Amino acid sequence: MGFEVAIPEKDREALAPTDAEVVFHTHLVVREDRLSLFGFLQRDDRELFLRLIDVSGVGPKLALAVLSLHPAARVVTAIKKGDSVFLSKIPGIGKKTAERISIELGDKLDDLTSTHEPEATRPSGIREEVVLALTSLGMTRAAAEAVLDRMEWRPEAEATVADVVREALRYASRG
């Protein structure tokens, strides 16, 4: 039996052809005439997706589009700040919907902190070296970043670049 899983575009780009097995955090949407399965590589993306679809006027496809365009941490920051201009630039979200999202979710996202954004988006010494090493071995940059995120490896961990690259390659081959 197979399932079709709708995933954000950024997650699709993060998958490498060598990824034999991938773990998605999923949510099943049940409608009268259809079942739709949505999957996310990061748990925070799934949690934000669930909160977005609770907002009146935001369905699963629109919530998926939001997470396809921007990292969850960036969207959470915009919502908390009430940045309806940022939100309304997303196709399918008008000014009123953007304001509704900010009002309804503004104080309900404290548990969704931007844990991935500062380190993952800002090039840092050893992490950047590891990503460069992995890309020189044939991985795409997005896949290398995704492997490091799934490993939950952080630059402050005591390890050499070579050790982290070996572990990342092992992790990527396991899925």
Chimera marker file (.cmm) of the C-alpha trace (Angstrom):
<marker_set name="trace">
<marker id="1" x="0.000" y="0.000" z="0.000" r="1" g="1" b="0" radius="0.5"/>
<marker id="2" x="1.310" y="3.437" z="-0.804" r="1" g="1" b="0" radius="0.5"/>
<marker id="3" x="0.395" y="6.896" z="0.375" r="1" g="1" b="0" radius="0.5"/>
<marker id="4" x="0.731" y="10.197" z="-1.385" r="1" g="1" b="0" radius="0.5"/>
<marker id="5" x="2.173" y="12.757" z="1.019" r="1" g="1" b="0" radius="0.5"/>
<marker id="6" x="2.024" y="16.475" z="0.268" r="1" g="1" b="0" radius="0.5"/>
<marker id="7" x="5.199" y="18.146" z="1.542" r="1" g="1" b="0" radius="0.5"/>
<marker id="8" x="6.537" y="21.711" z="1.496" r="1" g="1" b="0" radius="0.5"/>
<marker id="9" x="8.722" y="22.566" z="-1.477" r="1" g="1" b="0" radius="0.5"/>
<marker id="10" x="11.704" y="23.307" z="0.776" r="1" g="1" b="0" radius="0.5"/>
<marker id="11" x="11.486" y="19.778" z="2.201" r="1" g="1" b="0" radius="0.5"/>
<marker id="12" x="11.313" y="18.324" z="-1.315" r="1" g="1" b="0" radius="0.5"/>
<marker id="13" x="14.483" y="20.224" z="-2.222" r="1" g="1" b="0" radius="0.5"/>
<marker id="14" x="16.191" y="19.000" z="0.954" r="1" g="1" b="0" radius="0.5"/>
<marker id="15" x="15.735" y="15.367" z="-0.043" r="1" g="1" b="0" radius="0.5"/>
<marker id="16" x="18.678" y="13.830" z="-1.835" r="1" g="1" b="0" radius="0.5"/>
<marker id="17" x="18.342" y="11.010" z="-4.371" r="1" g="1" b="0" radius="0.5"/>
<marker id="18" x="20.447" y="8.920" z="-1.981" r="1" g="1" b="0" radius="0.5"/>
<marker id="19" x="17.886" y="9.253" z="0.836" r="1" g="1" b="0" radius="0.5"/>
<marker id="20" x="16.590" y="5.681" z="0.956" r="1" g="1" b="0" radius="0.5"/>
<marker id="21" x="14.368" y="6.191" z="3.985" r="1" g="1" b="0" radius="0.5"/>
<marker id="22" x="12.979" y="9.482" z="5.246" r="1" g="1" b="0" radius="0.5"/>
<marker id="23" x="10.969" y="10.194" z="8.371" r="1" g="1" b="0" radius="0.5"/>
<marker id="24" x="8.143" y="12.695" z="8.036" r="1" g="1" b="0" radius="0.5"/>
<marker id="25" x="6.051" y="14.223" z="10.803" r="1" g="1" b="0" radius="0.5"/>
<marker id="26" x="2.584" y="13.815" z="9.305" r="1" g="1" b="0" radius="0.5"/>
<marker id="27" x="-0.965" y="15.037" z="9.679" r="1" g="1" b="0" radius="0.5"/>
<marker id="28" x="-4.019" y="13.441" z="8.087" r="1" g="1" b="0" radius="0.5"/>
<marker id="29" x="-6.796" y="15.814" z="7.032" r="1" g="1" b="0" radius="0.5"/>
<marker id="30" x="-10.175" y="14.095" z="6.759" r="1" g="1" b="0" radius="0.5"/>
<marker id="31" x="-12.829" y="15.660" z="4.567" r="1" g="1" b="0" radius="0.5"/>
<marker id="32" x="-16.159" y="14.245" z="3.405" r="1" g="1" b="0" radius="0.5"/>
<marker id="33" x="-14.804" y="13.248" z="0.003" r="1" g="1" b="0" radius="0.5"/>
<marker id="34" x="-11.070" y="12.806" z="0.560" r="1" g="1" b="0" radius="0.5"/>
<marker id="35" x="-8.212" y="11.997" z="2.886" r="1" g="1" b="0" radius="0.5"/>
<marker id="36" x="-5.096" y="14.163" z="2.519" r="1" g="1" b="0" radius="0.5"/>
<marker id="37" x="-1.775" y="13.384" z="4.150" r="1" g="1" b="0" radius="0.5"/>
<marker id="38" x="0.706" y="16.204" z="4.802" r="1" g="1" b="0" radius="0.5"/>
<marker id="39" x="4.306" y="15.546" z="5.839" r="1" g="1" b="0" radius="0.5"/>
<marker id="40" x="7.153" y="17.641" z="7.208" r="1" g="1" b="0" radius="0.5"/>
<marker id="41" x="10.829" y="16.943" z="7.844" r="1" g="1" b="0" radius="0.5"/>
<marker id="42" x="10.850" y="19.181" z="10.934" r="1" g="1" b="0" radius="0.5"/>
<marker id="43" x="8.456" y="18.759" z="13.866" r="1" g="1" b="0" radius="0.5"/>
<marker id="44" x="8.161" y="22.570" z="14.244" r="1" g="1" b="0" radius="0.5"/>
<marker id="45" x="6.904" y="22.807" z="10.651" r="1" g="1" b="0" radius="0.5"/>
<marker id="46" x="4.138" y="20.305" z="11.428" r="1" g="1" b="0" radius="0.5"/>
<marker id="47" x="3.180" y="22.102" z="14.628" r="1" g="1" b="0" radius="0.5"/>
<marker id="48" x="2.977" y="25.453" z="12.827" r="1" g="1" b="0" radius="0.5"/>
<marker id="49" x="0.951" y="23.805" z="10.045" r="1" g="1" b="0" radius="0.5"/>
<marker id="50" x="-1.553" y="22.519" z="12.626" r="1" g="1" b="0" radius="0.5"/>
<marker id="51" x="-1.914" y="25.938" z="14.186" r="1" g="1" b="0" radius="0.5"/>
<marker id="52" x="-2.287" y="27.666" z="10.827" r="1" g="1" b="0" radius="0.5"/>
<marker id="53" x="-5.122" y="25.384" z="9.685" r="1" g="1" b="0" radius="0.5"/>
<marker id="54" x="-7.019" y="26.226" z="12.879" r="1" g="1" b="0" radius="0.5"/>
<marker id="55" x="-7.250" y="29.845" z="11.728" r="1" g="1" b="0" radius="0.5"/>
<marker id="56" x="-10.456" y="30.670" z="9.883" r="1" g="1" b="0" radius="0.5"/>
<marker id="57" x="-9.729" y="31.139" z="6.187" r="1" g="1" b="0" radius="0.5"/>
<marker id="58" x="-6.498" y="29.104" z="6.206" r="1" g="1" b="0" radius="0.5"/>
<marker id="59" x="-6.788" y="25.607" z="4.788" r="1" g="1" b="0" radius="0.5"/>
<marker id="60" x="-4.182" y="22.875" z="4.518" r="1" g="1" b="0" radius="0.5"/>
<marker id="61" x="-3.057" y="23.868" z="1.013" r="1" g="1" b="0" radius="0.5"/>
<marker id="62" x="-2.501" y="27.482" z="2.051" r="1" g="1" b="0" radius="0.5"/>
<marker id="63" x="-0.679" y="26.428" z="5.230" r="1" g="1" b="0" radius="0.5"/>
<marker id="64" x="1.512" y="24.136" z="3.127" r="1" g="1" b="0" radius="0.5"/>
<marker id="65" x="2.250" y="27.014" z="0.737" r="1" g="1" b="0" radius="0.5"/>
<marker id="66" x="3.352" y="29.181" z="3.677" r="1" g="1" b="0" radius="0.5"/>
<marker id="67" x="5.779" y="26.494" z="4.838" r="1" g="1" b="0" radius="0.5"/>
<marker id="68" x="7.003" y="25.926" z="1.275" r="1" g="1" b="0" radius="0.5"/>
<marker id="69" x="8.111" y="29.520" z="0.980" r="1" g="1" b="0" radius="0.5"/>
<marker id="70" x="9.562" y="30.265" z="4.416" r="1" g="1" b="0" radius="0.5"/>
<marker id="71" x="11.150" y="28.435" z="7.346" r="1" g="1" b="0" radius="0.5"/>
<marker id="72" x="8.782" y="27.934" z="10.285" r="1" g="1" b="0" radius="0.5"/>
<marker id="73" x="10.985" y="30.099" z="12.512" r="1" g="1" b="0" radius="0.5"/>
<marker id="74" x="10.629" y="33.067" z="10.117" r="1" g="1" b="0" radius="0.5"/>
<marker id="75" x="6.838" y="32.680" z="9.935" r="1" g="1" b="0" radius="0.5"/>
<marker id="76" x="6.564" y="32.370" z="13.734" r="1" g="1" b="0" radius="0.5"/>
<marker id="77" x="8.630" y="35.540" z="14.152" r="1" g="1" b="0" radius="0.5"/>
<marker id="78" x="6.391" y="37.427" z="11.700" r="1" g="1" b="0" radius="0.5"/>
<marker id="79" x="3.230" y="36.236" z="13.442" r="1" g="1" b="0" radius="0.5"/>
<marker id="80" x="4.510" y="37.140" z="16.909" r="1" g="1" b="0" radius="0.5"/>
<marker id="81" x="5.518" y="40.615" z="15.717" r="1" g="1" b="0" radius="0.5"/>
<marker id="82" x="2.184" y="41.096" z="13.966" r="1" g="1" b="0" radius="0.5"/>
<marker id="83" x="3.976" y="41.568" z="10.632" r="1" g="1" b="0" radius="0.5"/>
<marker id="84" x="0.898" y="41.307" z="8.426" r="1" g="1" b="0" radius="0.5"/>
<marker id="85" x="2.833" y="42.877" z="5.519" r="1" g="1" b="0" radius="0.5"/>
<marker id="86" x="5.209" y="39.876" z="5.430" r="1" g="1" b="0" radius="0.5"/>
<marker id="87" x="2.310" y="37.424" z="5.681" r="1" g="1" b="0" radius="0.5"/>
<marker id="88" x="0.221" y="39.159" z="3.027" r="1" g="1" b="0" radius="0.5"/>
<marker id="89" x="3.081" y="38.792" z="0.517" r="1" g="1" b="0" radius="0.5"/>
<marker id="90" x="2.483" y="35.033" z="0.550" r="1" g="1" b="0" radius="0.5"/>
<marker id="91" x="0.274" y="34.072" z="-2.431" r="1" g="1" b="0" radius="0.5"/>
<marker id="92" x="-3.256" y="33.306" z="-1.235" r="1" g="1" b="0" radius="0.5"/>
<marker id="93" x="-3.036" y="35.388" z="1.954" r="1" g="1" b="0" radius="0.5"/>
<marker id="94" x="-4.668" y="38.773" z="1.780" r="1" g="1" b="0" radius="0.5"/>
<marker id="95" x="-4.424" y="41.618" z="4.261" r="1" g="1" b="0" radius="0.5"/>
<marker id="96" x="-7.414" y="40.490" z="6.347" r="1" g="1" b="0" radius="0.5"/>
<marker id="97" x="-6.244" y="36.884" z="6.562" r="1" g="1" b="0" radius="0.5"/>
<marker id="98" x="-2.732" y="38.023" z="7.499" r="1" g="1" b="0" radius="0.5"/>
<marker id="99" x="-4.151" y="40.159" z="10.303" r="1" g="1" b="0" radius="0.5"/>
<marker id="100" x="-6.400" y="37.307" z="11.459" r="1" g="1" b="0" radius="0.5"/>
<marker id="101" x="-3.394" y="34.937" z="11.612" r="1" g="1" b="0" radius="0.5"/>
<marker id="102" x="-1.407" y="37.453" z="13.675" r="1" g="1" b="0" radius="0.5"/>
<marker id="103" x="-4.294" y="38.110" z="16.057" r="1" g="1" b="0" radius="0.5"/>
<marker id="104" x="-5.334" y="34.478" z="16.545" r="1" g="1" b="0" radius="0.5"/>
<marker id="105" x="-1.847" y="32.974" z="16.781" r="1" g="1" b="0" radius="0.5"/>
<marker id="106" x="0.282" y="35.835" z="18.084" r="1" g="1" b="0" radius="0.5"/>
<marker id="107" x="0.354" y="34.631" z="21.688" r="1" g="1" b="0" radius="0.5"/>
<marker id="108" x="-0.091" y="30.909" z="20.963" r="1" g="1" b="0" radius="0.5"/>
<marker id="109" x="3.314" y="30.223" z="19.430" r="1" g="1" b="0" radius="0.5"/>
<marker id="110" x="5.603" y="30.585" z="22.438" r="1" g="1" b="0" radius="0.5"/>
<marker id="111" x="6.399" y="26.866" z="22.417" r="1" g="1" b="0" radius="0.5"/>
<marker id="112" x="7.482" y="27.149" z="18.771" r="1" g="1" b="0" radius="0.5"/>
<marker id="113" x="10.741" y="28.930" z="19.317" r="1" g="1" b="0" radius="0.5"/>
<marker id="114" x="13.115" y="29.648" z="16.494" r="1" g="1" b="0" radius="0.5"/>
<marker id="115" x="15.464" y="26.828" z="17.490" r="1" g="1" b="0" radius="0.5"/>
<marker id="116" x="16.670" y="26.166" z="13.976" r="1" g="1" b="0" radius="0.5"/>
<marker id="117" x="16.856" y="29.645" z="12.529" r="1" g="1" b="0" radius="0.5"/>
<marker id="118" x="19.874" y="31.313" z="14.150" r="1" g="1" b="0" radius="0.5"/>
<marker id="119" x="22.402" y="28.525" z="13.642" r="1" g="1" b="0" radius="0.5"/>
<marker id="120" x="21.012" y="26.933" z="10.518" r="1" g="1" b="0" radius="0.5"/>
<marker id="121" x="20.570" y="30.098" z="8.488" r="1" g="1" b="0" radius="0.5"/>
<marker id="122" x="23.675" y="31.951" z="9.625" r="1" g="1" b="0" radius="0.5"/>
<marker id="123" x="26.921" y="30.455" z="8.288" r="1" g="1" b="0" radius="0.5"/>
<marker id="124" x="29.060" y="29.439" z="11.218" r="1" g="1" b="0" radius="0.5"/>
<marker id="125" x="32.611" y="28.173" z="11.073" r="1" g="1" b="0" radius="0.5"/>
<marker id="126" x="32.536" y="24.416" z="11.577" r="1" g="1" b="0" radius="0.5"/>
<marker id="127" x="28.973" y="23.908" z="10.356" r="1" g="1" b="0" radius="0.5"/>
<marker id="128" x="29.774" y="25.712" z="7.117" r="1" g="1" b="0" radius="0.5"/>
<marker id="129" x="32.919" y="23.606" z="6.689" r="1" g="1" b="0" radius="0.5"/>
<marker id="130" x="30.885" y="20.430" z="7.159" r="1" g="1" b="0" radius="0.5"/>
<marker id="131" x="28.278" y="21.595" z="4.627" r="1" g="1" b="0" radius="0.5"/>
<marker id="132" x="31.030" y="22.468" z="2.117" r="1" g="1" b="0" radius="0.5"/>
<marker id="133" x="32.646" y="19.059" z="2.620" r="1" g="1" b="0" radius="0.5"/>
<marker id="134" x="29.331" y="17.262" z="2.102" r="1" g="1" b="0" radius="0.5"/>
<marker id="135" x="28.524" y="19.267" z="-1.040" r="1" g="1" b="0" radius="0.5"/>
<marker id="136" x="31.981" y="18.521" z="-2.450" r="1" g="1" b="0" radius="0.5"/>
<marker id="137" x="31.128" y="14.829" z="-1.986" r="1" g="1" b="0" radius="0.5"/>
<marker id="138" x="28.009" y="15.207" z="-4.143" r="1" g="1" b="0" radius="0.5"/>
<marker id="139" x="25.233" y="16.218" z="-1.748" r="1" g="1" b="0" radius="0.5"/>
<marker id="140" x="23.160" y="19.272" z="-2.493" r="1" g="1" b="0" radius="0.5"/>
<marker id="141" x="23.504" y="22.100" z="0.015" r="1" g="1" b="0" radius="0.5"/>
<marker id="142" x="19.871" y="21.665" z="1.094" r="1" g="1" b="0" radius="0.5"/>
<marker id="143" x="20.372" y="17.925" z="1.650" r="1" g="1" b="0" radius="0.5"/>
<marker id="144" x="23.542" y="18.542" z="3.672" r="1" g="1" b="0" radius="0.5"/>
<marker id="145" x="21.749" y="21.099" z="5.855" r="1" g="1" b="0" radius="0.5"/>
<marker id="146" x="18.806" y="18.724" z="6.265" r="1" g="1" b="0" radius="0.5"/>
<marker id="147" x="21.058" y="15.847" z="7.364" r="1" g="1" b="0" radius="0.5"/>
<marker id="148" x="22.752" y="18.060" z="9.961" r="1" g="1" b="0" radius="0.5"/>
<marker id="149" x="19.357" y="19.224" z="11.233" r="1" g="1" b="0" radius="0.5"/>
<marker id="150" x="17.991" y="15.674" z="11.418" r="1" g="1" b="0" radius="0.5"/>
<marker id="151" x="21.133" y="14.597" z="13.264" r="1" g="1" b="0" radius="0.5"/>
<marker id="152" x="20.395" y="17.495" z="15.616" r="1" g="1" b="0" radius="0.5"/>
<marker id="153" x="24.108" y="18.313" z="15.453" r="1" g="1" b="0" radius="0.5"/>
<marker id="154" x="25.170" y="21.740" z="16.658" r="1" g="1" b="0" radius="0.5"/>
<marker id="155" x="28.520" y="23.477" z="16.016" r="1" g="1" b="0" radius="0.5"/>
<marker id="156" x="29.251" y="23.747" z="19.728" r="1" g="1" b="0" radius="0.5"/>
<marker id="157" x="29.450" y="19.947" z="19.960" r="1" g="1" b="0" radius="0.5"/>
<marker id="158" x="33.041" y="18.816" z="20.374" r="1" g="1" b="0" radius="0.5"/>
<marker id="159" x="33.973" y="17.086" z="17.120" r="1" g="1" b="0" radius="0.5"/>
<marker id="160" x="36.268" y="17.621" z="14.177" r="1" g="1" b="0" radius="0.5"/>
<marker id="161" x="34.940" y="18.428" z="10.716" r="1" g="1" b="0" radius="0.5"/>
<marker id="162" x="36.044" y="14.991" z="9.489" r="1" g="1" b="0" radius="0.5"/>
<marker id="163" x="34.194" y="13.245" z="12.335" r="1" g="1" b="0" radius="0.5"/>
<marker id="164" x="30.992" y="15.153" z="11.648" r="1" g="1" b="0" radius="0.5"/>
<marker id="165" x="31.231" y="14.517" z="7.890" r="1" g="1" b="0" radius="0.5"/>
<marker id="166" x="31.678" y="10.763" z="8.483" r="1" g="1" b="0" radius="0.5"/>
<marker id="167" x="28.720" y="10.706" z="10.879" r="1" g="1" b="0" radius="0.5"/>
<marker id="168" x="26.573" y="12.752" z="8.459" r="1" g="1" b="0" radius="0.5"/>
<marker id="169" x="27.356" y="10.352" z="5.604" r="1" g="1" b="0" radius="0.5"/>
<marker id="170" x="26.455" y="7.383" z="7.808" r="1" g="1" b="0" radius="0.5"/>
<marker id="171" x="23.278" y="9.111" z="8.883" r="1" g="1" b="0" radius="0.5"/>
<marker id="172" x="22.334" y="10.005" z="5.297" r="1" g="1" b="0" radius="0.5"/>
<marker id="173" x="22.888" y="6.435" z="4.122" r="1" g="1" b="0" radius="0.5"/>
<marker id="174" x="20.611" y="5.125" z="6.914" r="1" g="1" b="0" radius="0.5"/>
<marker id="175" x="17.906" y="7.582" z="5.979" r="1" g="1" b="0" radius="0.5"/>
<link id1="1" id2="2" r="1" g="1" b="0" radius="0.2"/>
<link id1="2" id2="3" r="1" g="1" b="0" radius="0.2"/>
<link id1="3" id2="4" r="1" g="1" b="0" radius="0.2"/>
<link id1="4" id2="5" r="1" g="1" b="0" radius="0.2"/>
<link id1="5" id2="6" r="1" g="1" b="0" radius="0.2"/>
<link id1="6" id2="7" r="1" g="1" b="0" radius="0.2"/>
<link id1="7" id2="8" r="1" g="1" b="0" radius="0.2"/>
<link id1="8" id2="9" r="1" g="1" b="0" radius="0.2"/>
<link id1="9" id2="10" r="1" g="1" b="0" radius="0.2"/>
<link id1="10" id2="11" r="1" g="1" b="0" radius="0.2"/>
<link id1="11" id2="12" r="1" g="1" b="0" radius="0.2"/>
<link id1="12" id2="13" r="1" g="1" b="0" radius="0.2"/>
<link id1="13" id2="14" r="1" g="1" b="0" radius="0.2"/>
<link id1="14" id2="15" r="1" g="1" b="0" radius="0.2"/>
<link id1="15" id2="16" r="1" g="1" b="0" radius="0.2"/>
<link id1="16" id2="17" r="1" g="1" b="0" radius="0.2"/>
<link id1="17" id2="18" r="1" g="1" b="0" radius="0.2"/>
<link id1="18" id2="19" r="1" g="1" b="0" radius="0.2"/>
<link id1="19" id2="20" r="1" g="1" b="0" radius="0.2"/>
<link id1="20" id2="21" r="1" g="1" b="0" radius="0.2"/>
<link id1="21" id2="22" r="1" g="1" b="0" radius="0.2"/>
<link id1="22" id2="23" r="1" g="1" b="0" radius="0.2"/>
<link id1="23" id2="24" r="1" g="1" b="0" radius="0.2"/>
<link id1="24" id2="25" r="1" g="1" b="0" radius="0.2"/>
<link id1="25" id2="26" r="1" g="1" b="0" radius="0.2"/>
<link id1="26" id2="27" r="1" g="1" b="0" radius="0.2"/>
<link id1="27" id2="28" r="1" g="1" b="0" radius="0.2"/>
<link id1="28" id2="29" r="1" g="1" b="0" radius="0.2"/>
<link id1="29" id2="30" r="1" g="1" b="0" radius="0.2"/>
<link id1="30" id2="31" r="1" g="1" b="0" radius="0.2"/>
<link id1="31" id2="32" r="1" g="1" b="0" radius="0.2"/>
<link id1="32" id2="33" r="1" g="1" b="0" radius="0.2"/>
<link id1="33" id2="34" r="1" g="1" b="0" radius="0.2"/>
<link id1="34" id2="35" r="1" g="1" b="0" radius="0.2"/>
<link id1="35" id2="36" r="1" g="1" b="0" radius="0.2"/>
<link id1="36" id2="37" r="1" g="1" b="0" radius="0.2"/>
<link id1="37" id2="38" r="1" g="1" b="0" radius="0.2"/>
<link id1="38" id2="39" r="1" g="1" b="0" radius="0.2"/>
<link id1="39" id2="40" r="1" g="1" b="0" radius="0.2"/>
<link id1="40" id2="41" r="1" g="1" b="0" radius="0.2"/>
<link id1="41" id2="42" r="1" g="1" b="0" radius="0.2"/>
<link id1="42" id2="43" r="1" g="1" b="0" radius="0.2"/>
<link id1="43" id2="44" r="1" g="1" b="0" radius="0.2"/>
<link id1="44" id2="45" r="1" g="1" b="0" radius="0.2"/>
<link id1="45" id2="46" r="1" g="1" b="0" radius="0.2"/>
<link id1="46" id2="47" r="1" g="1" b="0" radius="0.2"/>
<link id1="47" id2="48" r="1" g="1" b="0" radius="0.2"/>
<link id1="48" id2="49" r="1" g="1" b="0" radius="0.2"/>
<link id1="49" id2="50" r="1" g="1" b="0" radius="0.2"/>
<link id1="50" id2="51" r="1" g="1" b="0" radius="0.2"/>
<link id1="51" id2="52" r="1" g="1" b="0" radius="0.2"/>
<link id1="52" id2="53" r="1" g="1" b="0" radius="0.2"/>
<link id1="53" id2="54" r="1" g="1" b="0" radius="0.2"/>
<link id1="54" id2="55" r="1" g="1" b="0" radius="0.2"/>
<link id1="55" id2="56" r="1" g="1" b="0" radius="0.2"/>
<link id1="56" id2="57" r="1" g="1" b="0" radius="0.2"/>
<link id1="57" id2="58" r="1" g="1" b="0" radius="0.2"/>
<link id1="58" id2="59" r="1" g="1" b="0" radius="0.2"/>
<link id1="59" id2="60" r="1" g="1" b="0" radius="0.2"/>
<link id1="60" id2="61" r="1" g="1" b="0" radius="0.2"/>
<link id1="61" id2="62" r="1" g="1" b="0" radius="0.2"/>
<link id1="62" id2="63" r="1" g="1" b="0" radius="0.2"/>
<link id1="63" id2="64" r="1" g="1" b="0" radius="0.2"/>
<link id1="64" id2="65" r="1" g="1" b="0" radius="0.2"/>
<link id1="65" id2="66" r="1" g="1" b="0" radius="0.2"/>
<link id1="66" id2="67" r="1" g="1" b="0" radius="0.2"/>
<link id1="67" id2="68" r="1" g="1" b="0" radius="0.2"/>
<link id1="68" id2="69" r="1" g="1" b="0" radius="0.2"/>
<link id1="69" id2="70" r="1" g="1" b="0" radius="0.2"/>
<link id1="70" id2="71" r="1" g="1" b="0" radius="0.2"/>
<link id1="71" id2="72" r="1" g="1" b="0" radius="0.2"/>
<link id1="72" id2="73" r="1" g="1" b="0" radius="0.2"/>
<link id1="73" id2="74" r="1" g="1" b="0" radius="0.2"/>
<link id1="74" id2="75" r="1" g="1" b="0" radius="0.2"/>
<link id1="75" id2="76" r="1" g="1" b="0" radius="0.2"/>
<link id1="76" id2="77" r="1" g="1" b="0" radius="0.2"/>
<link id1="77" id2="78" r="1" g="1" b="0" radius="0.2"/>
<link id1="78" id2="79" r="1" g="1" b="0" radius="0.2"/>
<link id1="79" id2="80" r="1" g="1" b="0" radius="0.2"/>
<link id1="80" id2="81" r="1" g="1" b="0" radius="0.2"/>
<link id1="81" id2="82" r="1" g="1" b="0" radius="0.2"/>
<link id1="82" id2="83" r="1" g="1" b="0" radius="0.2"/>
<link id1="83" id2="84" r="1" g="1" b="0" radius="0.2"/>
<link id1="84" id2="85" r="1" g="1" b="0" radius="0.2"/>
<link id1="85" id2="86" r="1" g="1" b="0" radius="0.2"/>
<link id1="86" id2="87" r="1" g="1" b="0" radius="0.2"/>
<link id1="87" id2="88" r="1" g="1" b="0" radius="0.2"/>
<link id1="88" id2="89" r="1" g="1" b="0" radius="0.2"/>
<link id1="89" id2="90" r="1" g="1" b="0" radius="0.2"/>
<link id1="90" id2="91" r="1" g="1" b="0" radius="0.2"/>
<link id1="91" id2="92" r="1" g="1" b="0" radius="0.2"/>
<link id1="92" id2="93" r="1" g="1" b="0" radius="0.2"/>
<link id1="93" id2="94" r="1" g="1" b="0" radius="0.2"/>
<link id1="94" id2="95" r="1" g="1" b="0" radius="0.2"/>
<link id1="95" id2="96" r="1" g="1" b="0" radius="0.2"/>
<link id1="96" id2="97" r="1" g="1" b="0" radius="0.2"/>
<link id1="97" id2="98" r="1" g="1" b="0" radius="0.2"/>
<link id1="98" id2="99" r="1" g="1" b="0" radius="0.2"/>
<link id1="99" id2="100" r="1" g="1" b="0" radius="0.2"/>
<link id1="100" id2="101" r="1" g="1" b="0" radius="0.2"/>
<link id1="101" id2="102" r="1" g="1" b="0" radius="0.2"/>
<link id1="102" id2="103" r="1" g="1" b="0" radius="0.2"/>
<link id1="103" id2="104" r="1" g="1" b="0" radius="0.2"/>
<link id1="104" id2="105" r="1" g="1" b="0" radius="0.2"/>
<link id1="105" id2="106" r="1" g="1" b="0" radius="0.2"/>
<link id1="106" id2="107" r="1" g="1" b="0" radius="0.2"/>
<link id1="107" id2="108" r="1" g="1" b="0" radius="0.2"/>
<link id1="108" id2="109" r="1" g="1" b="0" radius="0.2"/>
<link id1="109" id2="110" r="1" g="1" b="0" radius="0.2"/>
<link id1="110" id2="111" r="1" g="1" b="0" radius="0.2"/>
<link id1="111" id2="112" r="1" g="1" b="0" radius="0.2"/>
<link id1="112" id2="113" r="1" g="1" b="0" radius="0.2"/>
<link id1="113" id2="114" r="1" g="1" b="0" radius="0.2"/>
<link id1="114" id2="115" r="1" g="1" b="0" radius="0.2"/>
<link id1="115" id2="116" r="1" g="1" b="0" radius="0.2"/>
<link id1="116" id2="117" r="1" g="1" b="0" radius="0.2"/>
<link id1="117" id2="118" r="1" g="1" b="0" radius="0.2"/>
<link id1="118" id2="119" r="1" g="1" b="0" radius="0.2"/>
<link id1="119" id2="120" r="1" g="1" b="0" radius="0.2"/>
<link id1="120" id2="121" r="1" g="1" b="0" radius="0.2"/>
<link id1="121" id2="122" r="1" g="1" b="0" radius="0.2"/>
<link id1="122" id2="123" r="1" g="1" b="0" radius="0.2"/>
<link id1="123" id2="124" r="1" g="1" b="0" radius="0.2"/>
<link id1="124" id2="125" r="1" g="1" b="0" radius="0.2"/>
<link id1="125" id2="126" r="1" g="1" b="0" radius="0.2"/>
<link id1="126" id2="127" r="1" g="1" b="0" radius="0.2"/>
<link id1="127" id2="128" r="1" g="1" b="0" radius="0.2"/>
<link id1="128" id2="129" r="1" g="1" b="0" radius="0.2"/>
<link id1="129" id2="130" r="1" g="1" b="0" radius="0.2"/>
<link id1="130" id2="131" r="1" g="1" b="0" radius="0.2"/>
<link id1="131" id2="132" r="1" g="1" b="0" radius="0.2"/>
<link id1="132" id2="133" r="1" g="1" b="0" radius="0.2"/>
<link id1="133" id2="134" r="1" g="1" b="0" radius="0.2"/>
<link id1="134" id2="135" r="1" g="1" b="0" radius="0.2"/>
<link id1="135" id2="136" r="1" g="1" b="0" radius="0.2"/>
<link id1="136" id2="137" r="1" g="1" b="0" radius="0.2"/>
<link id1="137" id2="138" r="1" g="1" b="0" radius="0.2"/>
<link id1="138" id2="139" r="1" g="1" b="0" radius="0.2"/>
<link id1="139" id2="140" r="1" g="1" b="0" radius="0.2"/>
<link id1="140" id2="141" r="1" g="1" b="0" radius="0.2"/>
<link id1="141" id2="142" r="1" g="1" b="0" radius="0.2"/>
<link id1="142" id2="143" r="1" g="1" b="0" radius="0.2"/>
<link id1="143" id2="144" r="1" g="1" b="0" radius="0.2"/>
<link id1="144" id2="145" r="1" g="1" b="0" radius="0.2"/>
<link id1="145" id2="146" r="1" g="1" b="0" radius="0.2"/>
<link id1="146" id2="147" r="1" g="1" b="0" radius="0.2"/>
<link id1="147" id2="148" r="1" g="1" b="0" radius="0.2"/>
<link id1="148" id2="149" r="1" g="1" b="0" radius="0.2"/>
<link id1="149" id2="150" r="1" g="1" b="0" radius="0.2"/>
<link id1="150" id2="151" r="1" g="1" b="0" radius="0.2"/>
<link id1="151" id2="152" r="1" g="1" b="0" radius="0.2"/>
<link id1="152" id2="153" r="1" g="1" b="0" radius="0.2"/>
<link id1="153" id2="154" r="1" g="1" b="0" radius="0.2"/>
<link id1="154" id2="155" r="1" g="1" b="0" radius="0.2"/>
<link id1="155" id2="156" r="1" g="1" b="0" radius="0.2"/>
<link id1="156" id2="157" r="1" g="1" b="0" radius="0.2"/>
<link id1="157" id2="158" r="1" g="1" b="0" radius="0.2"/>
<link id1="158" id2="159" r="1" g="1" b="0" radius="0.2"/>
<link id1="159" id2="160" r="1" g="1" b="0" radius="0.2"/>
<link id1="160" id2="161" r="1" g="1" b="0" radius="0.2"/>
<link id1="161" id2="162" r="1" g="1" b="0" radius="0.2"/>
<link id1="162" id2="163" r="1" g="1" b="0" radius="0.2"/>
<link id1="163" id2="164" r="1" g="1" b="0" radius="0.2"/>
<link id1="164" id2="165" r="1" g="1" b="0" radius="0.2"/>
<link id1="165" id2="166" r="1" g="1" b="0" radius="0.2"/>
<link id1="166" id2="167" r="1" g="1" b="0" radius="0.2"/>
<link id1="167" id2="168" r="1" g="1" b="0" radius="0.2"/>
<link id1="168" id2="169" r="1" g="1" b="0" radius="0.2"/>
<link id1="169" id2="170" r="1" g="1" b="0" radius="0.2"/>
<link id1="170" id2="171" r="1" g="1" b="0" radius="0.2"/>
<link id1="171" id2="172" r="1" g="1" b="0" radius="0.2"/>
<link id1="172" id2="173" r="1" g="1" b="0" radius="0.2"/>
<link id1="173" id2="174" r="1" g="1" b="0" radius="0.2"/>
<link id1="174" id2="175" r="1" g="1" b="0" radius="0.2"/>
</marker_set>
